[in-house]
Amino acid sequence: MRVLIIEDDAAIREMLVRRLQLRGYVVDQAVDGETGLARVREAPPDVLLLDHGLPGISGWDVARALRAESAFAELPIIA
């Protein structure tokens, strides 16, 4: 299973990556909403872990943008 983490705090992001990889997940990461949206569109993950307080495009706006696209309407998002 592939997980994308969109989190601007490096310490939190690294902790999540380590924990998920130890459990066998393939993890990709982005540090802001714009990069995260691009990564989802390039290679859709199975699950998205999303921080709501991102620089630039907020996590809420990322979720709204993805829900507006039929290809991602069912993507599991954990905020």
mmCIF file of the N, C-alpha and C atoms, coordinates in Angstrom:
data_MODEL
# 
_entry.id   MODEL 
# 
loop_
_atom_site.group_PDB 
_atom_site.id 
_atom_site.type_symbol 
_atom_site.label_atom_id 
_atom_site.label_alt_id 
_atom_site.label_comp_id 
_atom_site.label_asym_id 
_atom_site.label_entity_id 
_atom_site.label_seq_id 
_atom_site.pdbx_PDB_ins_code 
_atom_site.Cartn_x 
_atom_site.Cartn_y 
_atom_site.Cartn_z 
_atom_site.occupancy 
_atom_site.B_iso_or_equiv 
_atom_site.pdbx_formal_charge 
_atom_site.auth_seq_id 
_atom_site.auth_comp_id 
_atom_site.auth_asym_id 
_atom_site.auth_atom_id 
_atom_site.pdbx_PDB_model_num 
ATOM 1   N N  . MET A 1 1  ? 0.845   -1.177 0.000   1.00 0.00 ? 1  MET A N  1 
ATOM 2   C CA . MET A 1 1  ? 0.000   0.000  0.000   1.00 0.00 ? 1  MET A CA 1 
ATOM 3   C C  . MET A 1 1  ? 0.888   1.236  0.000   1.00 0.00 ? 1  MET A C  1 
ATOM 4   N N  . ARG A 1 2  ? 0.514   2.215  -0.817  1.00 0.00 ? 2  ARG A N  1 
ATOM 5   C CA . ARG A 1 2  ? 1.285   3.450  -0.949  1.00 0.00 ? 2  ARG A CA 1 
ATOM 6   C C  . ARG A 1 2  ? 0.577   4.584  -0.208  1.00 0.00 ? 2  ARG A C  1 
ATOM 7   N N  . VAL A 1 3  ? 1.337   5.286  0.634   1.00 0.00 ? 3  VAL A N  1 
ATOM 8   C CA . VAL A 1 3  ? 0.825   6.396  1.432   1.00 0.00 ? 3  VAL A CA 1 
ATOM 9   C C  . VAL A 1 3  ? 1.573   7.660  1.030   1.00 0.00 ? 3  VAL A C  1 
ATOM 10  N N  . LEU A 1 4  ? 0.830   8.744  0.842   1.00 0.00 ? 4  LEU A N  1 
ATOM 11  C CA . LEU A 1 4  ? 1.440   10.050 0.617   1.00 0.00 ? 4  LEU A CA 1 
ATOM 12  C C  . LEU A 1 4  ? 1.201   10.895 1.857   1.00 0.00 ? 4  LEU A C  1 
ATOM 13  N N  . ILE A 1 5  ? 2.274   11.444 2.405   1.00 0.00 ? 5  ILE A N  1 
ATOM 14  C CA . ILE A 1 5  ? 2.202   12.344 3.556   1.00 0.00 ? 5  ILE A CA 1 
ATOM 15  C C  . ILE A 1 5  ? 2.461   13.760 3.057   1.00 0.00 ? 5  ILE A C  1 
ATOM 16  N N  . ILE A 1 6  ? 1.518   14.661 3.332   1.00 0.00 ? 6  ILE A N  1 
ATOM 17  C CA . ILE A 1 6  ? 1.735   16.078 3.030   1.00 0.00 ? 6  ILE A CA 1 
ATOM 18  C C  . ILE A 1 6  ? 1.801   16.792 4.380   1.00 0.00 ? 6  ILE A C  1 
ATOM 19  N N  . GLU A 1 7  ? 3.008   17.149 4.772   1.00 0.00 ? 7  GLU A N  1 
ATOM 20  C CA . GLU A 1 7  ? 3.276   17.716 6.105   1.00 0.00 ? 7  GLU A CA 1 
ATOM 21  C C  . GLU A 1 7  ? 4.468   18.647 5.999   1.00 0.00 ? 7  GLU A C  1 
ATOM 22  N N  . ASP A 1 8  ? 4.340   19.881 6.483   1.00 0.00 ? 8  ASP A N  1 
ATOM 23  C CA . ASP A 1 8  ? 5.434   20.838 6.402   1.00 0.00 ? 8  ASP A CA 1 
ATOM 24  C C  . ASP A 1 8  ? 6.427   20.725 7.552   1.00 0.00 ? 8  ASP A C  1 
ATOM 25  N N  . ASP A 1 9  ? 6.061   20.131 8.646   1.00 0.00 ? 9  ASP A N  1 
ATOM 26  C CA . ASP A 1 9  ? 6.958   19.983 9.795   1.00 0.00 ? 9  ASP A CA 1 
ATOM 27  C C  . ASP A 1 9  ? 7.847   18.750 9.569   1.00 0.00 ? 9  ASP A C  1 
ATOM 28  N N  . ALA A 1 10 ? 9.142   18.988 9.389   1.00 0.00 ? 10 ALA A N  1 
ATOM 29  C CA . ALA A 1 10 ? 10.069  17.903 9.053   1.00 0.00 ? 10 ALA A CA 1 
ATOM 30  C C  . ALA A 1 10 ? 10.106  16.806 10.118  1.00 0.00 ? 10 ALA A C  1 
ATOM 31  N N  . ALA A 1 11 ? 10.075  17.169 11.387  1.00 0.00 ? 11 ALA A N  1 
ATOM 32  C CA . ALA A 1 11 ? 10.144  16.173 12.461  1.00 0.00 ? 11 ALA A CA 1 
ATOM 33  C C  . ALA A 1 11 ? 8.919   15.257 12.443  1.00 0.00 ? 11 ALA A C  1 
ATOM 34  N N  . ILE A 1 12 ? 7.753   15.839 12.275  1.00 0.00 ? 12 ILE A N  1 
ATOM 35  C CA . ILE A 1 12 ? 6.519   15.037 12.226  1.00 0.00 ? 12 ILE A CA 1 
ATOM 36  C C  . ILE A 1 12 ? 6.534   14.150 10.984  1.00 0.00 ? 12 ILE A C  1 
ATOM 37  N N  . ARG A 1 13 ? 6.908   14.736 9.849   1.00 0.00 ? 13 ARG A N  1 
ATOM 38  C CA . ARG A 1 13 ? 6.956   13.986 8.595   1.00 0.00 ? 13 ARG A CA 1 
ATOM 39  C C  . ARG A 1 13 ? 7.904   12.795 8.697   1.00 0.00 ? 13 ARG A C  1 
ATOM 40  N N  . GLU A 1 14 ? 9.090   13.013 9.228   1.00 0.00 ? 14 GLU A N  1 
ATOM 41  C CA . GLU A 1 14 ? 10.071  11.927 9.362   1.00 0.00 ? 14 GLU A CA 1 
ATOM 42  C C  . GLU A 1 14 ? 9.588   10.839 10.304  1.00 0.00 ? 14 GLU A C  1 
ATOM 43  N N  . MET A 1 15 ? 8.940   11.208 11.393  1.00 0.00 ? 15 MET A N  1 
ATOM 44  C CA . MET A 1 15 ? 8.402   10.226 12.335  1.00 0.00 ? 15 MET A CA 1 
ATOM 45  C C  . MET A 1 15 ? 7.332   9.367  11.650  1.00 0.00 ? 15 MET A C  1 
ATOM 46  N N  . LEU A 1 16 ? 6.429   10.013 10.919  1.00 0.00 ? 16 LEU A N  1 
ATOM 47  C CA . LEU A 1 16 ? 5.384   9.274  10.212  1.00 0.00 ? 16 LEU A CA 1 
ATOM 48  C C  . LEU A 1 16 ? 5.974   8.346  9.156   1.00 0.00 ? 16 LEU A C  1 
ATOM 49  N N  . VAL A 1 17 ? 6.942   8.843  8.406   1.00 0.00 ? 17 VAL A N  1 
ATOM 50  C CA . VAL A 1 17 ? 7.584   8.020  7.376   1.00 0.00 ? 17 VAL A CA 1 
ATOM 51  C C  . VAL A 1 17 ? 8.205   6.784  8.009   1.00 0.00 ? 17 VAL A C  1 
ATOM 52  N N  . ARG A 1 18 ? 8.982   6.958  9.068   1.00 0.00 ? 18 ARG A N  1 
ATOM 53  C CA . ARG A 1 18 ? 9.638   5.815  9.734   1.00 0.00 ? 18 ARG A CA 1 
ATOM 54  C C  . ARG A 1 18 ? 8.624   4.794  10.219  1.00 0.00 ? 18 ARG A C  1 
ATOM 55  N N  . ARG A 1 19 ? 7.599   5.258  10.908  1.00 0.00 ? 19 ARG A N  1 
ATOM 56  C CA . ARG A 1 19 ? 6.601   4.337  11.471  1.00 0.00 ? 19 ARG A CA 1 
ATOM 57  C C  . ARG A 1 19 ? 5.853   3.573  10.390  1.00 0.00 ? 19 ARG A C  1 
ATOM 58  N N  . LEU A 1 20 ? 5.501   4.267  9.331   1.00 0.00 ? 20 LEU A N  1 
ATOM 59  C CA . LEU A 1 20 ? 4.779   3.591  8.251   1.00 0.00 ? 20 LEU A CA 1 
ATOM 60  C C  . LEU A 1 20 ? 5.668   2.615  7.488   1.00 0.00 ? 20 LEU A C  1 
ATOM 61  N N  . GLN A 1 21 ? 6.912   3.005  7.233   1.00 0.00 ? 21 GLN A N  1 
ATOM 62  C CA . GLN A 1 21 ? 7.824   2.104  6.534   1.00 0.00 ? 21 GLN A CA 1 
ATOM 63  C C  . GLN A 1 21 ? 8.112   0.848  7.359   1.00 0.00 ? 21 GLN A C  1 
ATOM 64  N N  . LEU A 1 22 ? 8.219   0.989  8.667   1.00 0.00 ? 22 LEU A N  1 
ATOM 65  C CA . LEU A 1 22 ? 8.428   -0.179 9.526   1.00 0.00 ? 22 LEU A CA 1 
ATOM 66  C C  . LEU A 1 22 ? 7.269   -1.162 9.441   1.00 0.00 ? 22 LEU A C  1 
ATOM 67  N N  . ARG A 1 23 ? 6.104   -0.669 9.102   1.00 0.00 ? 23 ARG A N  1 
ATOM 68  C CA . ARG A 1 23 ? 4.919   -1.521 8.967   1.00 0.00 ? 23 ARG A CA 1 
ATOM 69  C C  . ARG A 1 23 ? 4.691   -1.983 7.537   1.00 0.00 ? 23 ARG A C  1 
ATOM 70  N N  . GLY A 1 24 ? 5.657   -1.705 6.662   1.00 0.00 ? 24 GLY A N  1 
ATOM 71  C CA . GLY A 1 24 ? 5.608   -2.226 5.305   1.00 0.00 ? 24 GLY A CA 1 
ATOM 72  C C  . GLY A 1 24 ? 4.970   -1.335 4.255   1.00 0.00 ? 24 GLY A C  1 
ATOM 73  N N  . TYR A 1 25 ? 4.618   -0.106 4.615   1.00 0.00 ? 25 TYR A N  1 
ATOM 74  C CA . TYR A 1 25 ? 4.012   0.796  3.652   1.00 0.00 ? 25 TYR A CA 1 
ATOM 75  C C  . TYR A 1 25 ? 5.086   1.448  2.780   1.00 0.00 ? 25 TYR A C  1 
ATOM 76  N N  . VAL A 1 26 ? 4.742   1.719  1.542   1.00 0.00 ? 26 VAL A N  1 
ATOM 77  C CA . VAL A 1 26 ? 5.578   2.525  0.661   1.00 0.00 ? 26 VAL A CA 1 
ATOM 78  C C  . VAL A 1 26 ? 5.133   3.961  0.881   1.00 0.00 ? 26 VAL A C  1 
ATOM 79  N N  . VAL A 1 27 ? 6.079   4.841  1.224   1.00 0.00 ? 27 VAL A N  1 
ATOM 80  C CA . VAL A 1 27 ? 5.720   6.200  1.633   1.00 0.00 ? 27 VAL A CA 1 
ATOM 81  C C  . VAL A 1 27 ? 6.355   7.225  0.708   1.00 0.00 ? 27 VAL A C  1 
ATOM 82  N N  . ASP A 1 28 ? 5.536   8.148  0.251   1.00 0.00 ? 28 ASP A N  1 
ATOM 83  C CA . ASP A 1 28 ? 5.996   9.316  -0.496  1.00 0.00 ? 28 ASP A CA 1 
ATOM 84  C C  . ASP A 1 28 ? 5.656   10.522 0.380   1.00 0.00 ? 28 ASP A C  1 
ATOM 85  N N  . GLN A 1 29 ? 6.298   11.647 0.114   1.00 0.00 ? 29 GLN A N  1 
ATOM 86  C CA . GLN A 1 29 ? 6.056   12.807 0.972   1.00 0.00 ? 29 GLN A CA 1 
ATOM 87  C C  . GLN A 1 29 ? 6.150   14.109 0.192   1.00 0.00 ? 29 GLN A C  1 
ATOM 88  N N  . ALA A 1 30 ? 5.456   15.108 0.708   1.00 0.00 ? 30 ALA A N  1 
ATOM 89  C CA . ALA A 1 30 ? 5.494   16.461 0.160   1.00 0.00 ? 30 ALA A CA 1 
ATOM 90  C C  . ALA A 1 30 ? 5.471   17.434 1.329   1.00 0.00 ? 30 ALA A C  1 
ATOM 91  N N  . VAL A 1 31 ? 6.086   18.601 1.129   1.00 0.00 ? 31 VAL A N  1 
ATOM 92  C CA . VAL A 1 31 ? 6.193   19.573 2.216   1.00 0.00 ? 31 VAL A CA 1 
ATOM 93  C C  . VAL A 1 31 ? 5.178   20.711 2.130   1.00 0.00 ? 31 VAL A C  1 
ATOM 94  N N  . ASP A 1 32 ? 4.418   20.771 1.038   1.00 0.00 ? 32 ASP A N  1 
ATOM 95  C CA . ASP A 1 32 ? 3.392   21.810 0.922   1.00 0.00 ? 32 ASP A CA 1 
ATOM 96  C C  . ASP A 1 32 ? 2.241   21.300 0.059   1.00 0.00 ? 32 ASP A C  1 
ATOM 97  N N  . GLY A 1 33 ? 1.146   22.047 0.080   1.00 0.00 ? 33 GLY A N  1 
ATOM 98  C CA . GLY A 1 33 ? -0.057  21.620 -0.614  1.00 0.00 ? 33 GLY A CA 1 
ATOM 99  C C  . GLY A 1 33 ? 0.095   21.540 -2.119  1.00 0.00 ? 33 GLY A C  1 
ATOM 100 N N  . GLU A 1 34 ? 0.788   22.496 -2.691  1.00 0.00 ? 34 GLU A N  1 
ATOM 101 C CA . GLU A 1 34 ? 0.971   22.520 -4.143  1.00 0.00 ? 34 GLU A CA 1 
ATOM 102 C C  . GLU A 1 34 ? 1.746   21.293 -4.621  1.00 0.00 ? 34 GLU A C  1 
ATOM 103 N N  . THR A 1 35 ? 2.850   20.990 -3.937  1.00 0.00 ? 35 THR A N  1 
ATOM 104 C CA . THR A 1 35 ? 3.645   19.810 -4.288  1.00 0.00 ? 35 THR A CA 1 
ATOM 105 C C  . THR A 1 35 ? 2.842   18.537 -4.049  1.00 0.00 ? 35 THR A C  1 
ATOM 106 N N  . GLY A 1 36 ? 2.089   18.509 -2.957  1.00 0.00 ? 36 GLY A N  1 
ATOM 107 C CA . GLY A 1 36 ? 1.265   17.345 -2.652  1.00 0.00 ? 36 GLY A CA 1 
ATOM 108 C C  . GLY A 1 36 ? 0.222   17.074 -3.716  1.00 0.00 ? 36 GLY A C  1 
ATOM 109 N N  . LEU A 1 37 ? -0.470  18.133 -4.162  1.00 0.00 ? 37 LEU A N  1 
ATOM 110 C CA . LEU A 1 37 ? -1.460  17.968 -5.232  1.00 0.00 ? 37 LEU A CA 1 
ATOM 111 C C  . LEU A 1 37 ? -0.812  17.410 -6.493  1.00 0.00 ? 37 LEU A C  1 
ATOM 112 N N  . ALA A 1 38 ? 0.347   17.923 -6.833  1.00 0.00 ? 38 ALA A N  1 
ATOM 113 C CA . ALA A 1 38 ? 1.053   17.433 -8.018  1.00 0.00 ? 38 ALA A CA 1 
ATOM 114 C C  . ALA A 1 38 ? 1.404   15.954 -7.868  1.00 0.00 ? 38 ALA A C  1 
ATOM 115 N N  . ARG A 1 39 ? 1.873   15.552 -6.692  1.00 0.00 ? 39 ARG A N  1 
ATOM 116 C CA . ARG A 1 39 ? 2.239   14.150 -6.469  1.00 0.00 ? 39 ARG A CA 1 
ATOM 117 C C  . ARG A 1 39 ? 1.028   13.230 -6.557  1.00 0.00 ? 39 ARG A C  1 
ATOM 118 N N  . VAL A 1 40 ? -0.103  13.669 -5.997  1.00 0.00 ? 40 VAL A N  1 
ATOM 119 C CA . VAL A 1 40 ? -1.323  12.855 -6.083  1.00 0.00 ? 40 VAL A CA 1 
ATOM 120 C C  . VAL A 1 40 ? -1.715  12.663 -7.534  1.00 0.00 ? 40 VAL A C  1 
ATOM 121 N N  . ARG A 1 41 ? -1.653  13.721 -8.301  1.00 0.00 ? 41 ARG A N  1 
ATOM 122 C CA . ARG A 1 41 ? -2.059  13.649 -9.711  1.00 0.00 ? 41 ARG A CA 1 
ATOM 123 C C  . ARG A 1 41 ? -1.094  12.818 -10.546 1.00 0.00 ? 41 ARG A C  1 
ATOM 124 N N  . GLU A 1 42 ? 0.195   12.852 -10.209 1.00 0.00 ? 42 GLU A N  1 
ATOM 125 C CA . GLU A 1 42 ? 1.206   12.085 -10.951 1.00 0.00 ? 42 GLU A CA 1 
ATOM 126 C C  . GLU A 1 42 ? 1.131   10.591 -10.643 1.00 0.00 ? 42 GLU A C  1 
ATOM 127 N N  . ALA A 1 43 ? 1.006   10.266 -9.376  1.00 0.00 ? 43 ALA A N  1 
ATOM 128 C CA . ALA A 1 43 ? 1.007   8.865  -8.934  1.00 0.00 ? 43 ALA A CA 1 
ATOM 129 C C  . ALA A 1 43 ? 0.076   8.751  -7.731  1.00 0.00 ? 43 ALA A C  1 
ATOM 130 N N  . PRO A 1 44 ? -1.211  8.553  -7.965  1.00 0.00 ? 44 PRO A N  1 
ATOM 131 C CA . PRO A 1 44 ? -2.180  8.537  -6.861  1.00 0.00 ? 44 PRO A CA 1 
ATOM 132 C C  . PRO A 1 44 ? -1.835  7.500  -5.784  1.00 0.00 ? 44 PRO A C  1 
ATOM 133 N N  . PRO A 1 45 ? -1.825  7.938  -4.529  1.00 0.00 ? 45 PRO A N  1 
ATOM 134 C CA . PRO A 1 45 ? -1.558  7.007  -3.431  1.00 0.00 ? 45 PRO A CA 1 
ATOM 135 C C  . PRO A 1 45 ? -2.823  6.221  -3.092  1.00 0.00 ? 45 PRO A C  1 
ATOM 136 N N  . ASP A 1 46 ? -2.665  5.223  -2.242  1.00 0.00 ? 46 ASP A N  1 
ATOM 137 C CA . ASP A 1 46 ? -3.822  4.481  -1.729  1.00 0.00 ? 46 ASP A CA 1 
ATOM 138 C C  . ASP A 1 46 ? -4.476  5.252  -0.587  1.00 0.00 ? 46 ASP A C  1 
ATOM 139 N N  . VAL A 1 47 ? -3.655  6.008  0.159   1.00 0.00 ? 47 VAL A N  1 
ATOM 140 C CA . VAL A 1 47 ? -4.124  6.802  1.301   1.00 0.00 ? 47 VAL A CA 1 
ATOM 141 C C  . VAL A 1 47 ? -3.316  8.098  1.343   1.00 0.00 ? 47 VAL A C  1 
ATOM 142 N N  . LEU A 1 48 ? -3.989  9.185  1.737   1.00 0.00 ? 48 LEU A N  1 
ATOM 143 C CA . LEU A 1 48 ? -3.329  10.473 1.882   1.00 0.00 ? 48 LEU A CA 1 
ATOM 144 C C  . LEU A 1 48 ? -3.394  10.908 3.333   1.00 0.00 ? 48 LEU A C  1 
ATOM 145 N N  . LEU A 1 49 ? -2.229  11.180 3.936   1.00 0.00 ? 49 LEU A N  1 
ATOM 146 C CA . LEU A 1 49 ? -2.153  11.766 5.279   1.00 0.00 ? 49 LEU A CA 1 
ATOM 147 C C  . LEU A 1 49 ? -1.866  13.246 5.064   1.00 0.00 ? 49 LEU A C  1 
ATOM 148 N N  . LEU A 1 50 ? -2.756  14.103 5.560   1.00 0.00 ? 50 LEU A N  1 
ATOM 149 C CA . LEU A 1 50 ? -2.736  15.506 5.193   1.00 0.00 ? 50 LEU A CA 1 
ATOM 150 C C  . LEU A 1 50 ? -2.777  16.415 6.409   1.00 0.00 ? 50 LEU A C  1 
ATOM 151 N N  . ASP A 1 51 ? -1.784  17.300 6.504   1.00 0.00 ? 51 ASP A N  1 
ATOM 152 C CA . ASP A 1 51 ? -1.780  18.345 7.532   1.00 0.00 ? 51 ASP A CA 1 
ATOM 153 C C  . ASP A 1 51 ? -2.686  19.463 7.042   1.00 0.00 ? 51 ASP A C  1 
ATOM 154 N N  . HIS A 1 52 ? -3.521  20.015 7.900   1.00 0.00 ? 52 HIS A N  1 
ATOM 155 C CA . HIS A 1 52 ? -4.433  21.077 7.457   1.00 0.00 ? 52 HIS A CA 1 
ATOM 156 C C  . HIS A 1 52 ? -3.763  22.442 7.418   1.00 0.00 ? 52 HIS A C  1 
ATOM 157 N N  . GLY A 1 53 ? -2.686  22.649 8.182   1.00 0.00 ? 53 GLY A N  1 
ATOM 158 C CA . GLY A 1 53 ? -2.027  23.951 8.253   1.00 0.00 ? 53 GLY A CA 1 
ATOM 159 C C  . GLY A 1 53 ? -0.763  23.994 7.418   1.00 0.00 ? 53 GLY A C  1 
ATOM 160 N N  . LEU A 1 54 ? -0.898  23.894 6.119   1.00 0.00 ? 54 LEU A N  1 
ATOM 161 C CA . LEU A 1 54 ? 0.254   23.897 5.215   1.00 0.00 ? 54 LEU A CA 1 
ATOM 162 C C  . LEU A 1 54 ? 0.536   25.304 4.696   1.00 0.00 ? 54 LEU A C  1 
ATOM 163 N N  . PRO A 1 55 ? 1.783   25.573 4.331   1.00 0.00 ? 55 PRO A N  1 
ATOM 164 C CA . PRO A 1 55 ? 2.087   26.862 3.703   1.00 0.00 ? 55 PRO A CA 1 
ATOM 165 C C  . PRO A 1 55 ? 1.526   26.890 2.279   1.00 0.00 ? 55 PRO A C  1 
ATOM 166 N N  . GLY A 1 56 ? 1.148   28.054 1.823   1.00 0.00 ? 56 GLY A N  1 
ATOM 167 C CA . GLY A 1 56 ? 0.590   28.165 0.471   1.00 0.00 ? 56 GLY A CA 1 
ATOM 168 C C  . GLY A 1 56 ? -0.836  27.645 0.454   1.00 0.00 ? 56 GLY A C  1 
ATOM 169 N N  . ILE A 1 57 ? -1.055  26.567 -0.259  1.00 0.00 ? 57 ILE A N  1 
ATOM 170 C CA . ILE A 1 57 ? -2.379  25.951 -0.325  1.00 0.00 ? 57 ILE A CA 1 
ATOM 171 C C  . ILE A 1 57 ? -2.597  25.156 0.957   1.00 0.00 ? 57 ILE A C  1 
ATOM 172 N N  . SER A 1 58 ? -3.658  25.466 1.685   1.00 0.00 ? 58 SER A N  1 
ATOM 173 C CA . SER A 1 58 ? -3.916  24.757 2.951   1.00 0.00 ? 58 SER A CA 1 
ATOM 174 C C  . SER A 1 58 ? -4.331  23.314 2.695   1.00 0.00 ? 58 SER A C  1 
ATOM 175 N N  . GLY A 1 59 ? -4.220  22.506 3.717   1.00 0.00 ? 59 GLY A N  1 
ATOM 176 C CA . GLY A 1 59 ? -4.654  21.113 3.616   1.00 0.00 ? 59 GLY A CA 1 
ATOM 177 C C  . GLY A 1 59 ? -6.124  20.995 3.283   1.00 0.00 ? 59 GLY A C  1 
ATOM 178 N N  . TRP A 1 60 ? -6.932  21.891 3.834   1.00 0.00 ? 60 TRP A N  1 
ATOM 179 C CA . TRP A 1 60 ? -8.368  21.876 3.537   1.00 0.00 ? 60 TRP A CA 1 
ATOM 180 C C  . TRP A 1 60 ? -8.597  22.143 2.057   1.00 0.00 ? 60 TRP A C  1 
ATOM 181 N N  . ASP A 1 61 ? -7.831  23.082 1.489   1.00 0.00 ? 61 ASP A N  1 
ATOM 182 C CA . ASP A 1 61 ? -7.973  23.386 0.063   1.00 0.00 ? 61 ASP A CA 1 
ATOM 183 C C  . ASP A 1 61 ? -7.483  22.219 -0.797  1.00 0.00 ? 61 ASP A C  1 
ATOM 184 N N  . VAL A 1 62 ? -6.456  21.533 -0.345  1.00 0.00 ? 62 VAL A N  1 
ATOM 185 C CA . VAL A 1 62 ? -5.988  20.332 -1.053  1.00 0.00 ? 62 VAL A CA 1 
ATOM 186 C C  . VAL A 1 62 ? -7.111  19.295 -1.084  1.00 0.00 ? 62 VAL A C  1 
ATOM 187 N N  . ALA A 1 63 ? -7.718  19.045 0.055   1.00 0.00 ? 63 ALA A N  1 
ATOM 188 C CA . ALA A 1 63 ? -8.802  18.057 0.129   1.00 0.00 ? 63 ALA A CA 1 
ATOM 189 C C  . ALA A 1 63 ? -9.966  18.466 -0.760  1.00 0.00 ? 63 ALA A C  1 
ATOM 190 N N  . ARG A 1 64 ? -10.346 19.743 -0.739  1.00 0.00 ? 64 ARG A N  1 
ATOM 191 C CA . ARG A 1 64 ? -11.452 20.222 -1.584  1.00 0.00 ? 64 ARG A CA 1 
ATOM 192 C C  . ARG A 1 64 ? -11.121 20.046 -3.067  1.00 0.00 ? 64 ARG A C  1 
ATOM 193 N N  . ALA A 1 65 ? -9.891  20.380 -3.440  1.00 0.00 ? 65 ALA A N  1 
ATOM 194 C CA . ALA A 1 65 ? -9.483  20.250 -4.840  1.00 0.00 ? 65 ALA A CA 1 
ATOM 195 C C  . ALA A 1 65 ? -9.543  18.790 -5.297  1.00 0.00 ? 65 ALA A C  1 
ATOM 196 N N  . LEU A 1 66 ? -9.082  17.886 -4.437  1.00 0.00 ? 66 LEU A N  1 
ATOM 197 C CA . LEU A 1 66 ? -9.105  16.466 -4.798  1.00 0.00 ? 66 LEU A CA 1 
ATOM 198 C C  . LEU A 1 66 ? -10.531 15.929 -4.876  1.00 0.00 ? 66 LEU A C  1 
ATOM 199 N N  . ARG A 1 67 ? -11.388 16.335 -3.964  1.00 0.00 ? 67 ARG A N  1 
ATOM 200 C CA . ARG A 1 67 ? -12.784 15.875 -3.969  1.00 0.00 ? 67 ARG A CA 1 
ATOM 201 C C  . ARG A 1 67 ? -13.533 16.387 -5.194  1.00 0.00 ? 67 ARG A C  1 
ATOM 202 N N  . ALA A 1 68 ? -13.077 17.511 -5.757  1.00 0.00 ? 68 ALA A N  1 
ATOM 203 C CA . ALA A 1 68 ? -13.723 18.075 -6.936  1.00 0.00 ? 68 ALA A CA 1 
ATOM 204 C C  . ALA A 1 68 ? -13.343 17.327 -8.217  1.00 0.00 ? 68 ALA A C  1 
ATOM 205 N N  . GLU A 1 69 ? -12.284 16.521 -8.155  1.00 0.00 ? 69 GLU A N  1 
ATOM 206 C CA . GLU A 1 69 ? -11.848 15.746 -9.315  1.00 0.00 ? 69 GLU A CA 1 
ATOM 207 C C  . GLU A 1 69 ? -12.372 14.323 -9.175  1.00 0.00 ? 69 GLU A C  1 
ATOM 208 N N  . SER A 1 70 ? -13.112 13.882 -10.156 1.00 0.00 ? 70 SER A N  1 
ATOM 209 C CA . SER A 1 70 ? -13.757 12.562 -10.062 1.00 0.00 ? 70 SER A CA 1 
ATOM 210 C C  . SER A 1 70 ? -12.748 11.442 -9.834  1.00 0.00 ? 70 SER A C  1 
ATOM 211 N N  . ALA A 1 71 ? -11.545 11.569 -10.355 1.00 0.00 ? 71 ALA A N  1 
ATOM 212 C CA . ALA A 1 71 ? -10.529 10.519 -10.197 1.00 0.00 ? 71 ALA A CA 1 
ATOM 213 C C  . ALA A 1 71 ? -10.117 10.340 -8.733  1.00 0.00 ? 71 ALA A C  1 
ATOM 214 N N  . PHE A 1 72 ? -10.306 11.374 -7.908  1.00 0.00 ? 72 PHE A N  1 
ATOM 215 C CA . PHE A 1 72 ? -9.850  11.320 -6.521  1.00 0.00 ? 72 PHE A CA 1 
ATOM 216 C C  . PHE A 1 72 ? -10.992 11.444 -5.507  1.00 0.00 ? 72 PHE A C  1 
ATOM 217 N N  . ALA A 1 73 ? -12.211 11.387 -5.975  1.00 0.00 ? 73 ALA A N  1 
ATOM 218 C CA . ALA A 1 73 ? -13.364 11.574 -5.103  1.00 0.00 ? 73 ALA A CA 1 
ATOM 219 C C  . ALA A 1 73 ? -13.434 10.524 -4.001  1.00 0.00 ? 73 ALA A C  1 
ATOM 220 N N  . GLU A 1 74 ? -12.900 9.346  -4.242  1.00 0.00 ? 74 GLU A N  1 
ATOM 221 C CA . GLU A 1 74 ? -12.954 8.259  -3.273  1.00 0.00 ? 74 GLU A CA 1 
ATOM 222 C C  . GLU A 1 74 ? -11.622 8.030  -2.543  1.00 0.00 ? 74 GLU A C  1 
ATOM 223 N N  . LEU A 1 75 ? -10.613 8.860  -2.821  1.00 0.00 ? 75 LEU A N  1 
ATOM 224 C CA . LEU A 1 75 ? -9.309  8.707  -2.179  1.00 0.00 ? 75 LEU A CA 1 
ATOM 225 C C  . LEU A 1 75 ? -9.445  8.888  -0.666  1.00 0.00 ? 75 LEU A C  1 
ATOM 226 N N  . PRO A 1 76 ? -9.019  7.901  0.139   1.00 0.00 ? 76 PRO A N  1 
ATOM 227 C CA . PRO A 1 76 ? -9.064  8.082  1.582   1.00 0.00 ? 76 PRO A CA 1 
ATOM 228 C C  . PRO A 1 76 ? -8.094  9.184  2.024   1.00 0.00 ? 76 PRO A C  1 
ATOM 229 N N  . ILE A 1 77 ? -8.621  10.161 2.755   1.00 0.00 ? 77 ILE A N  1 
ATOM 230 C CA . ILE A 1 77 ? -7.823  11.275 3.257   1.00 0.00 ? 77 ILE A CA 1 
ATOM 231 C C  . ILE A 1 77 ? -7.934  11.301 4.767   1.00 0.00 ? 77 ILE A C  1 
ATOM 232 N N  . ILE A 1 78 ? -6.782  11.265 5.443   1.00 0.00 ? 78 ILE A N  1 
ATOM 233 C CA . ILE A 1 78 ? -6.731  11.387 6.898   1.00 0.00 ? 78 ILE A CA 1 
ATOM 234 C C  . ILE A 1 78 ? -6.063  12.717 7.189   1.00 0.00 ? 78 ILE A C  1 
ATOM 235 N N  . ALA A 1 79 ? -6.800  13.606 7.860   1.00 0.00 ? 79 ALA A N  1 
ATOM 236 C CA . ALA A 1 79 ? -6.259  14.936 8.164   1.00 0.00 ? 79 ALA A CA 1 
ATOM 237 C C  . ALA A 1 79 ? -5.947  15.039 9.638   1.00 0.00 ? 79 ALA A C  1 
# 
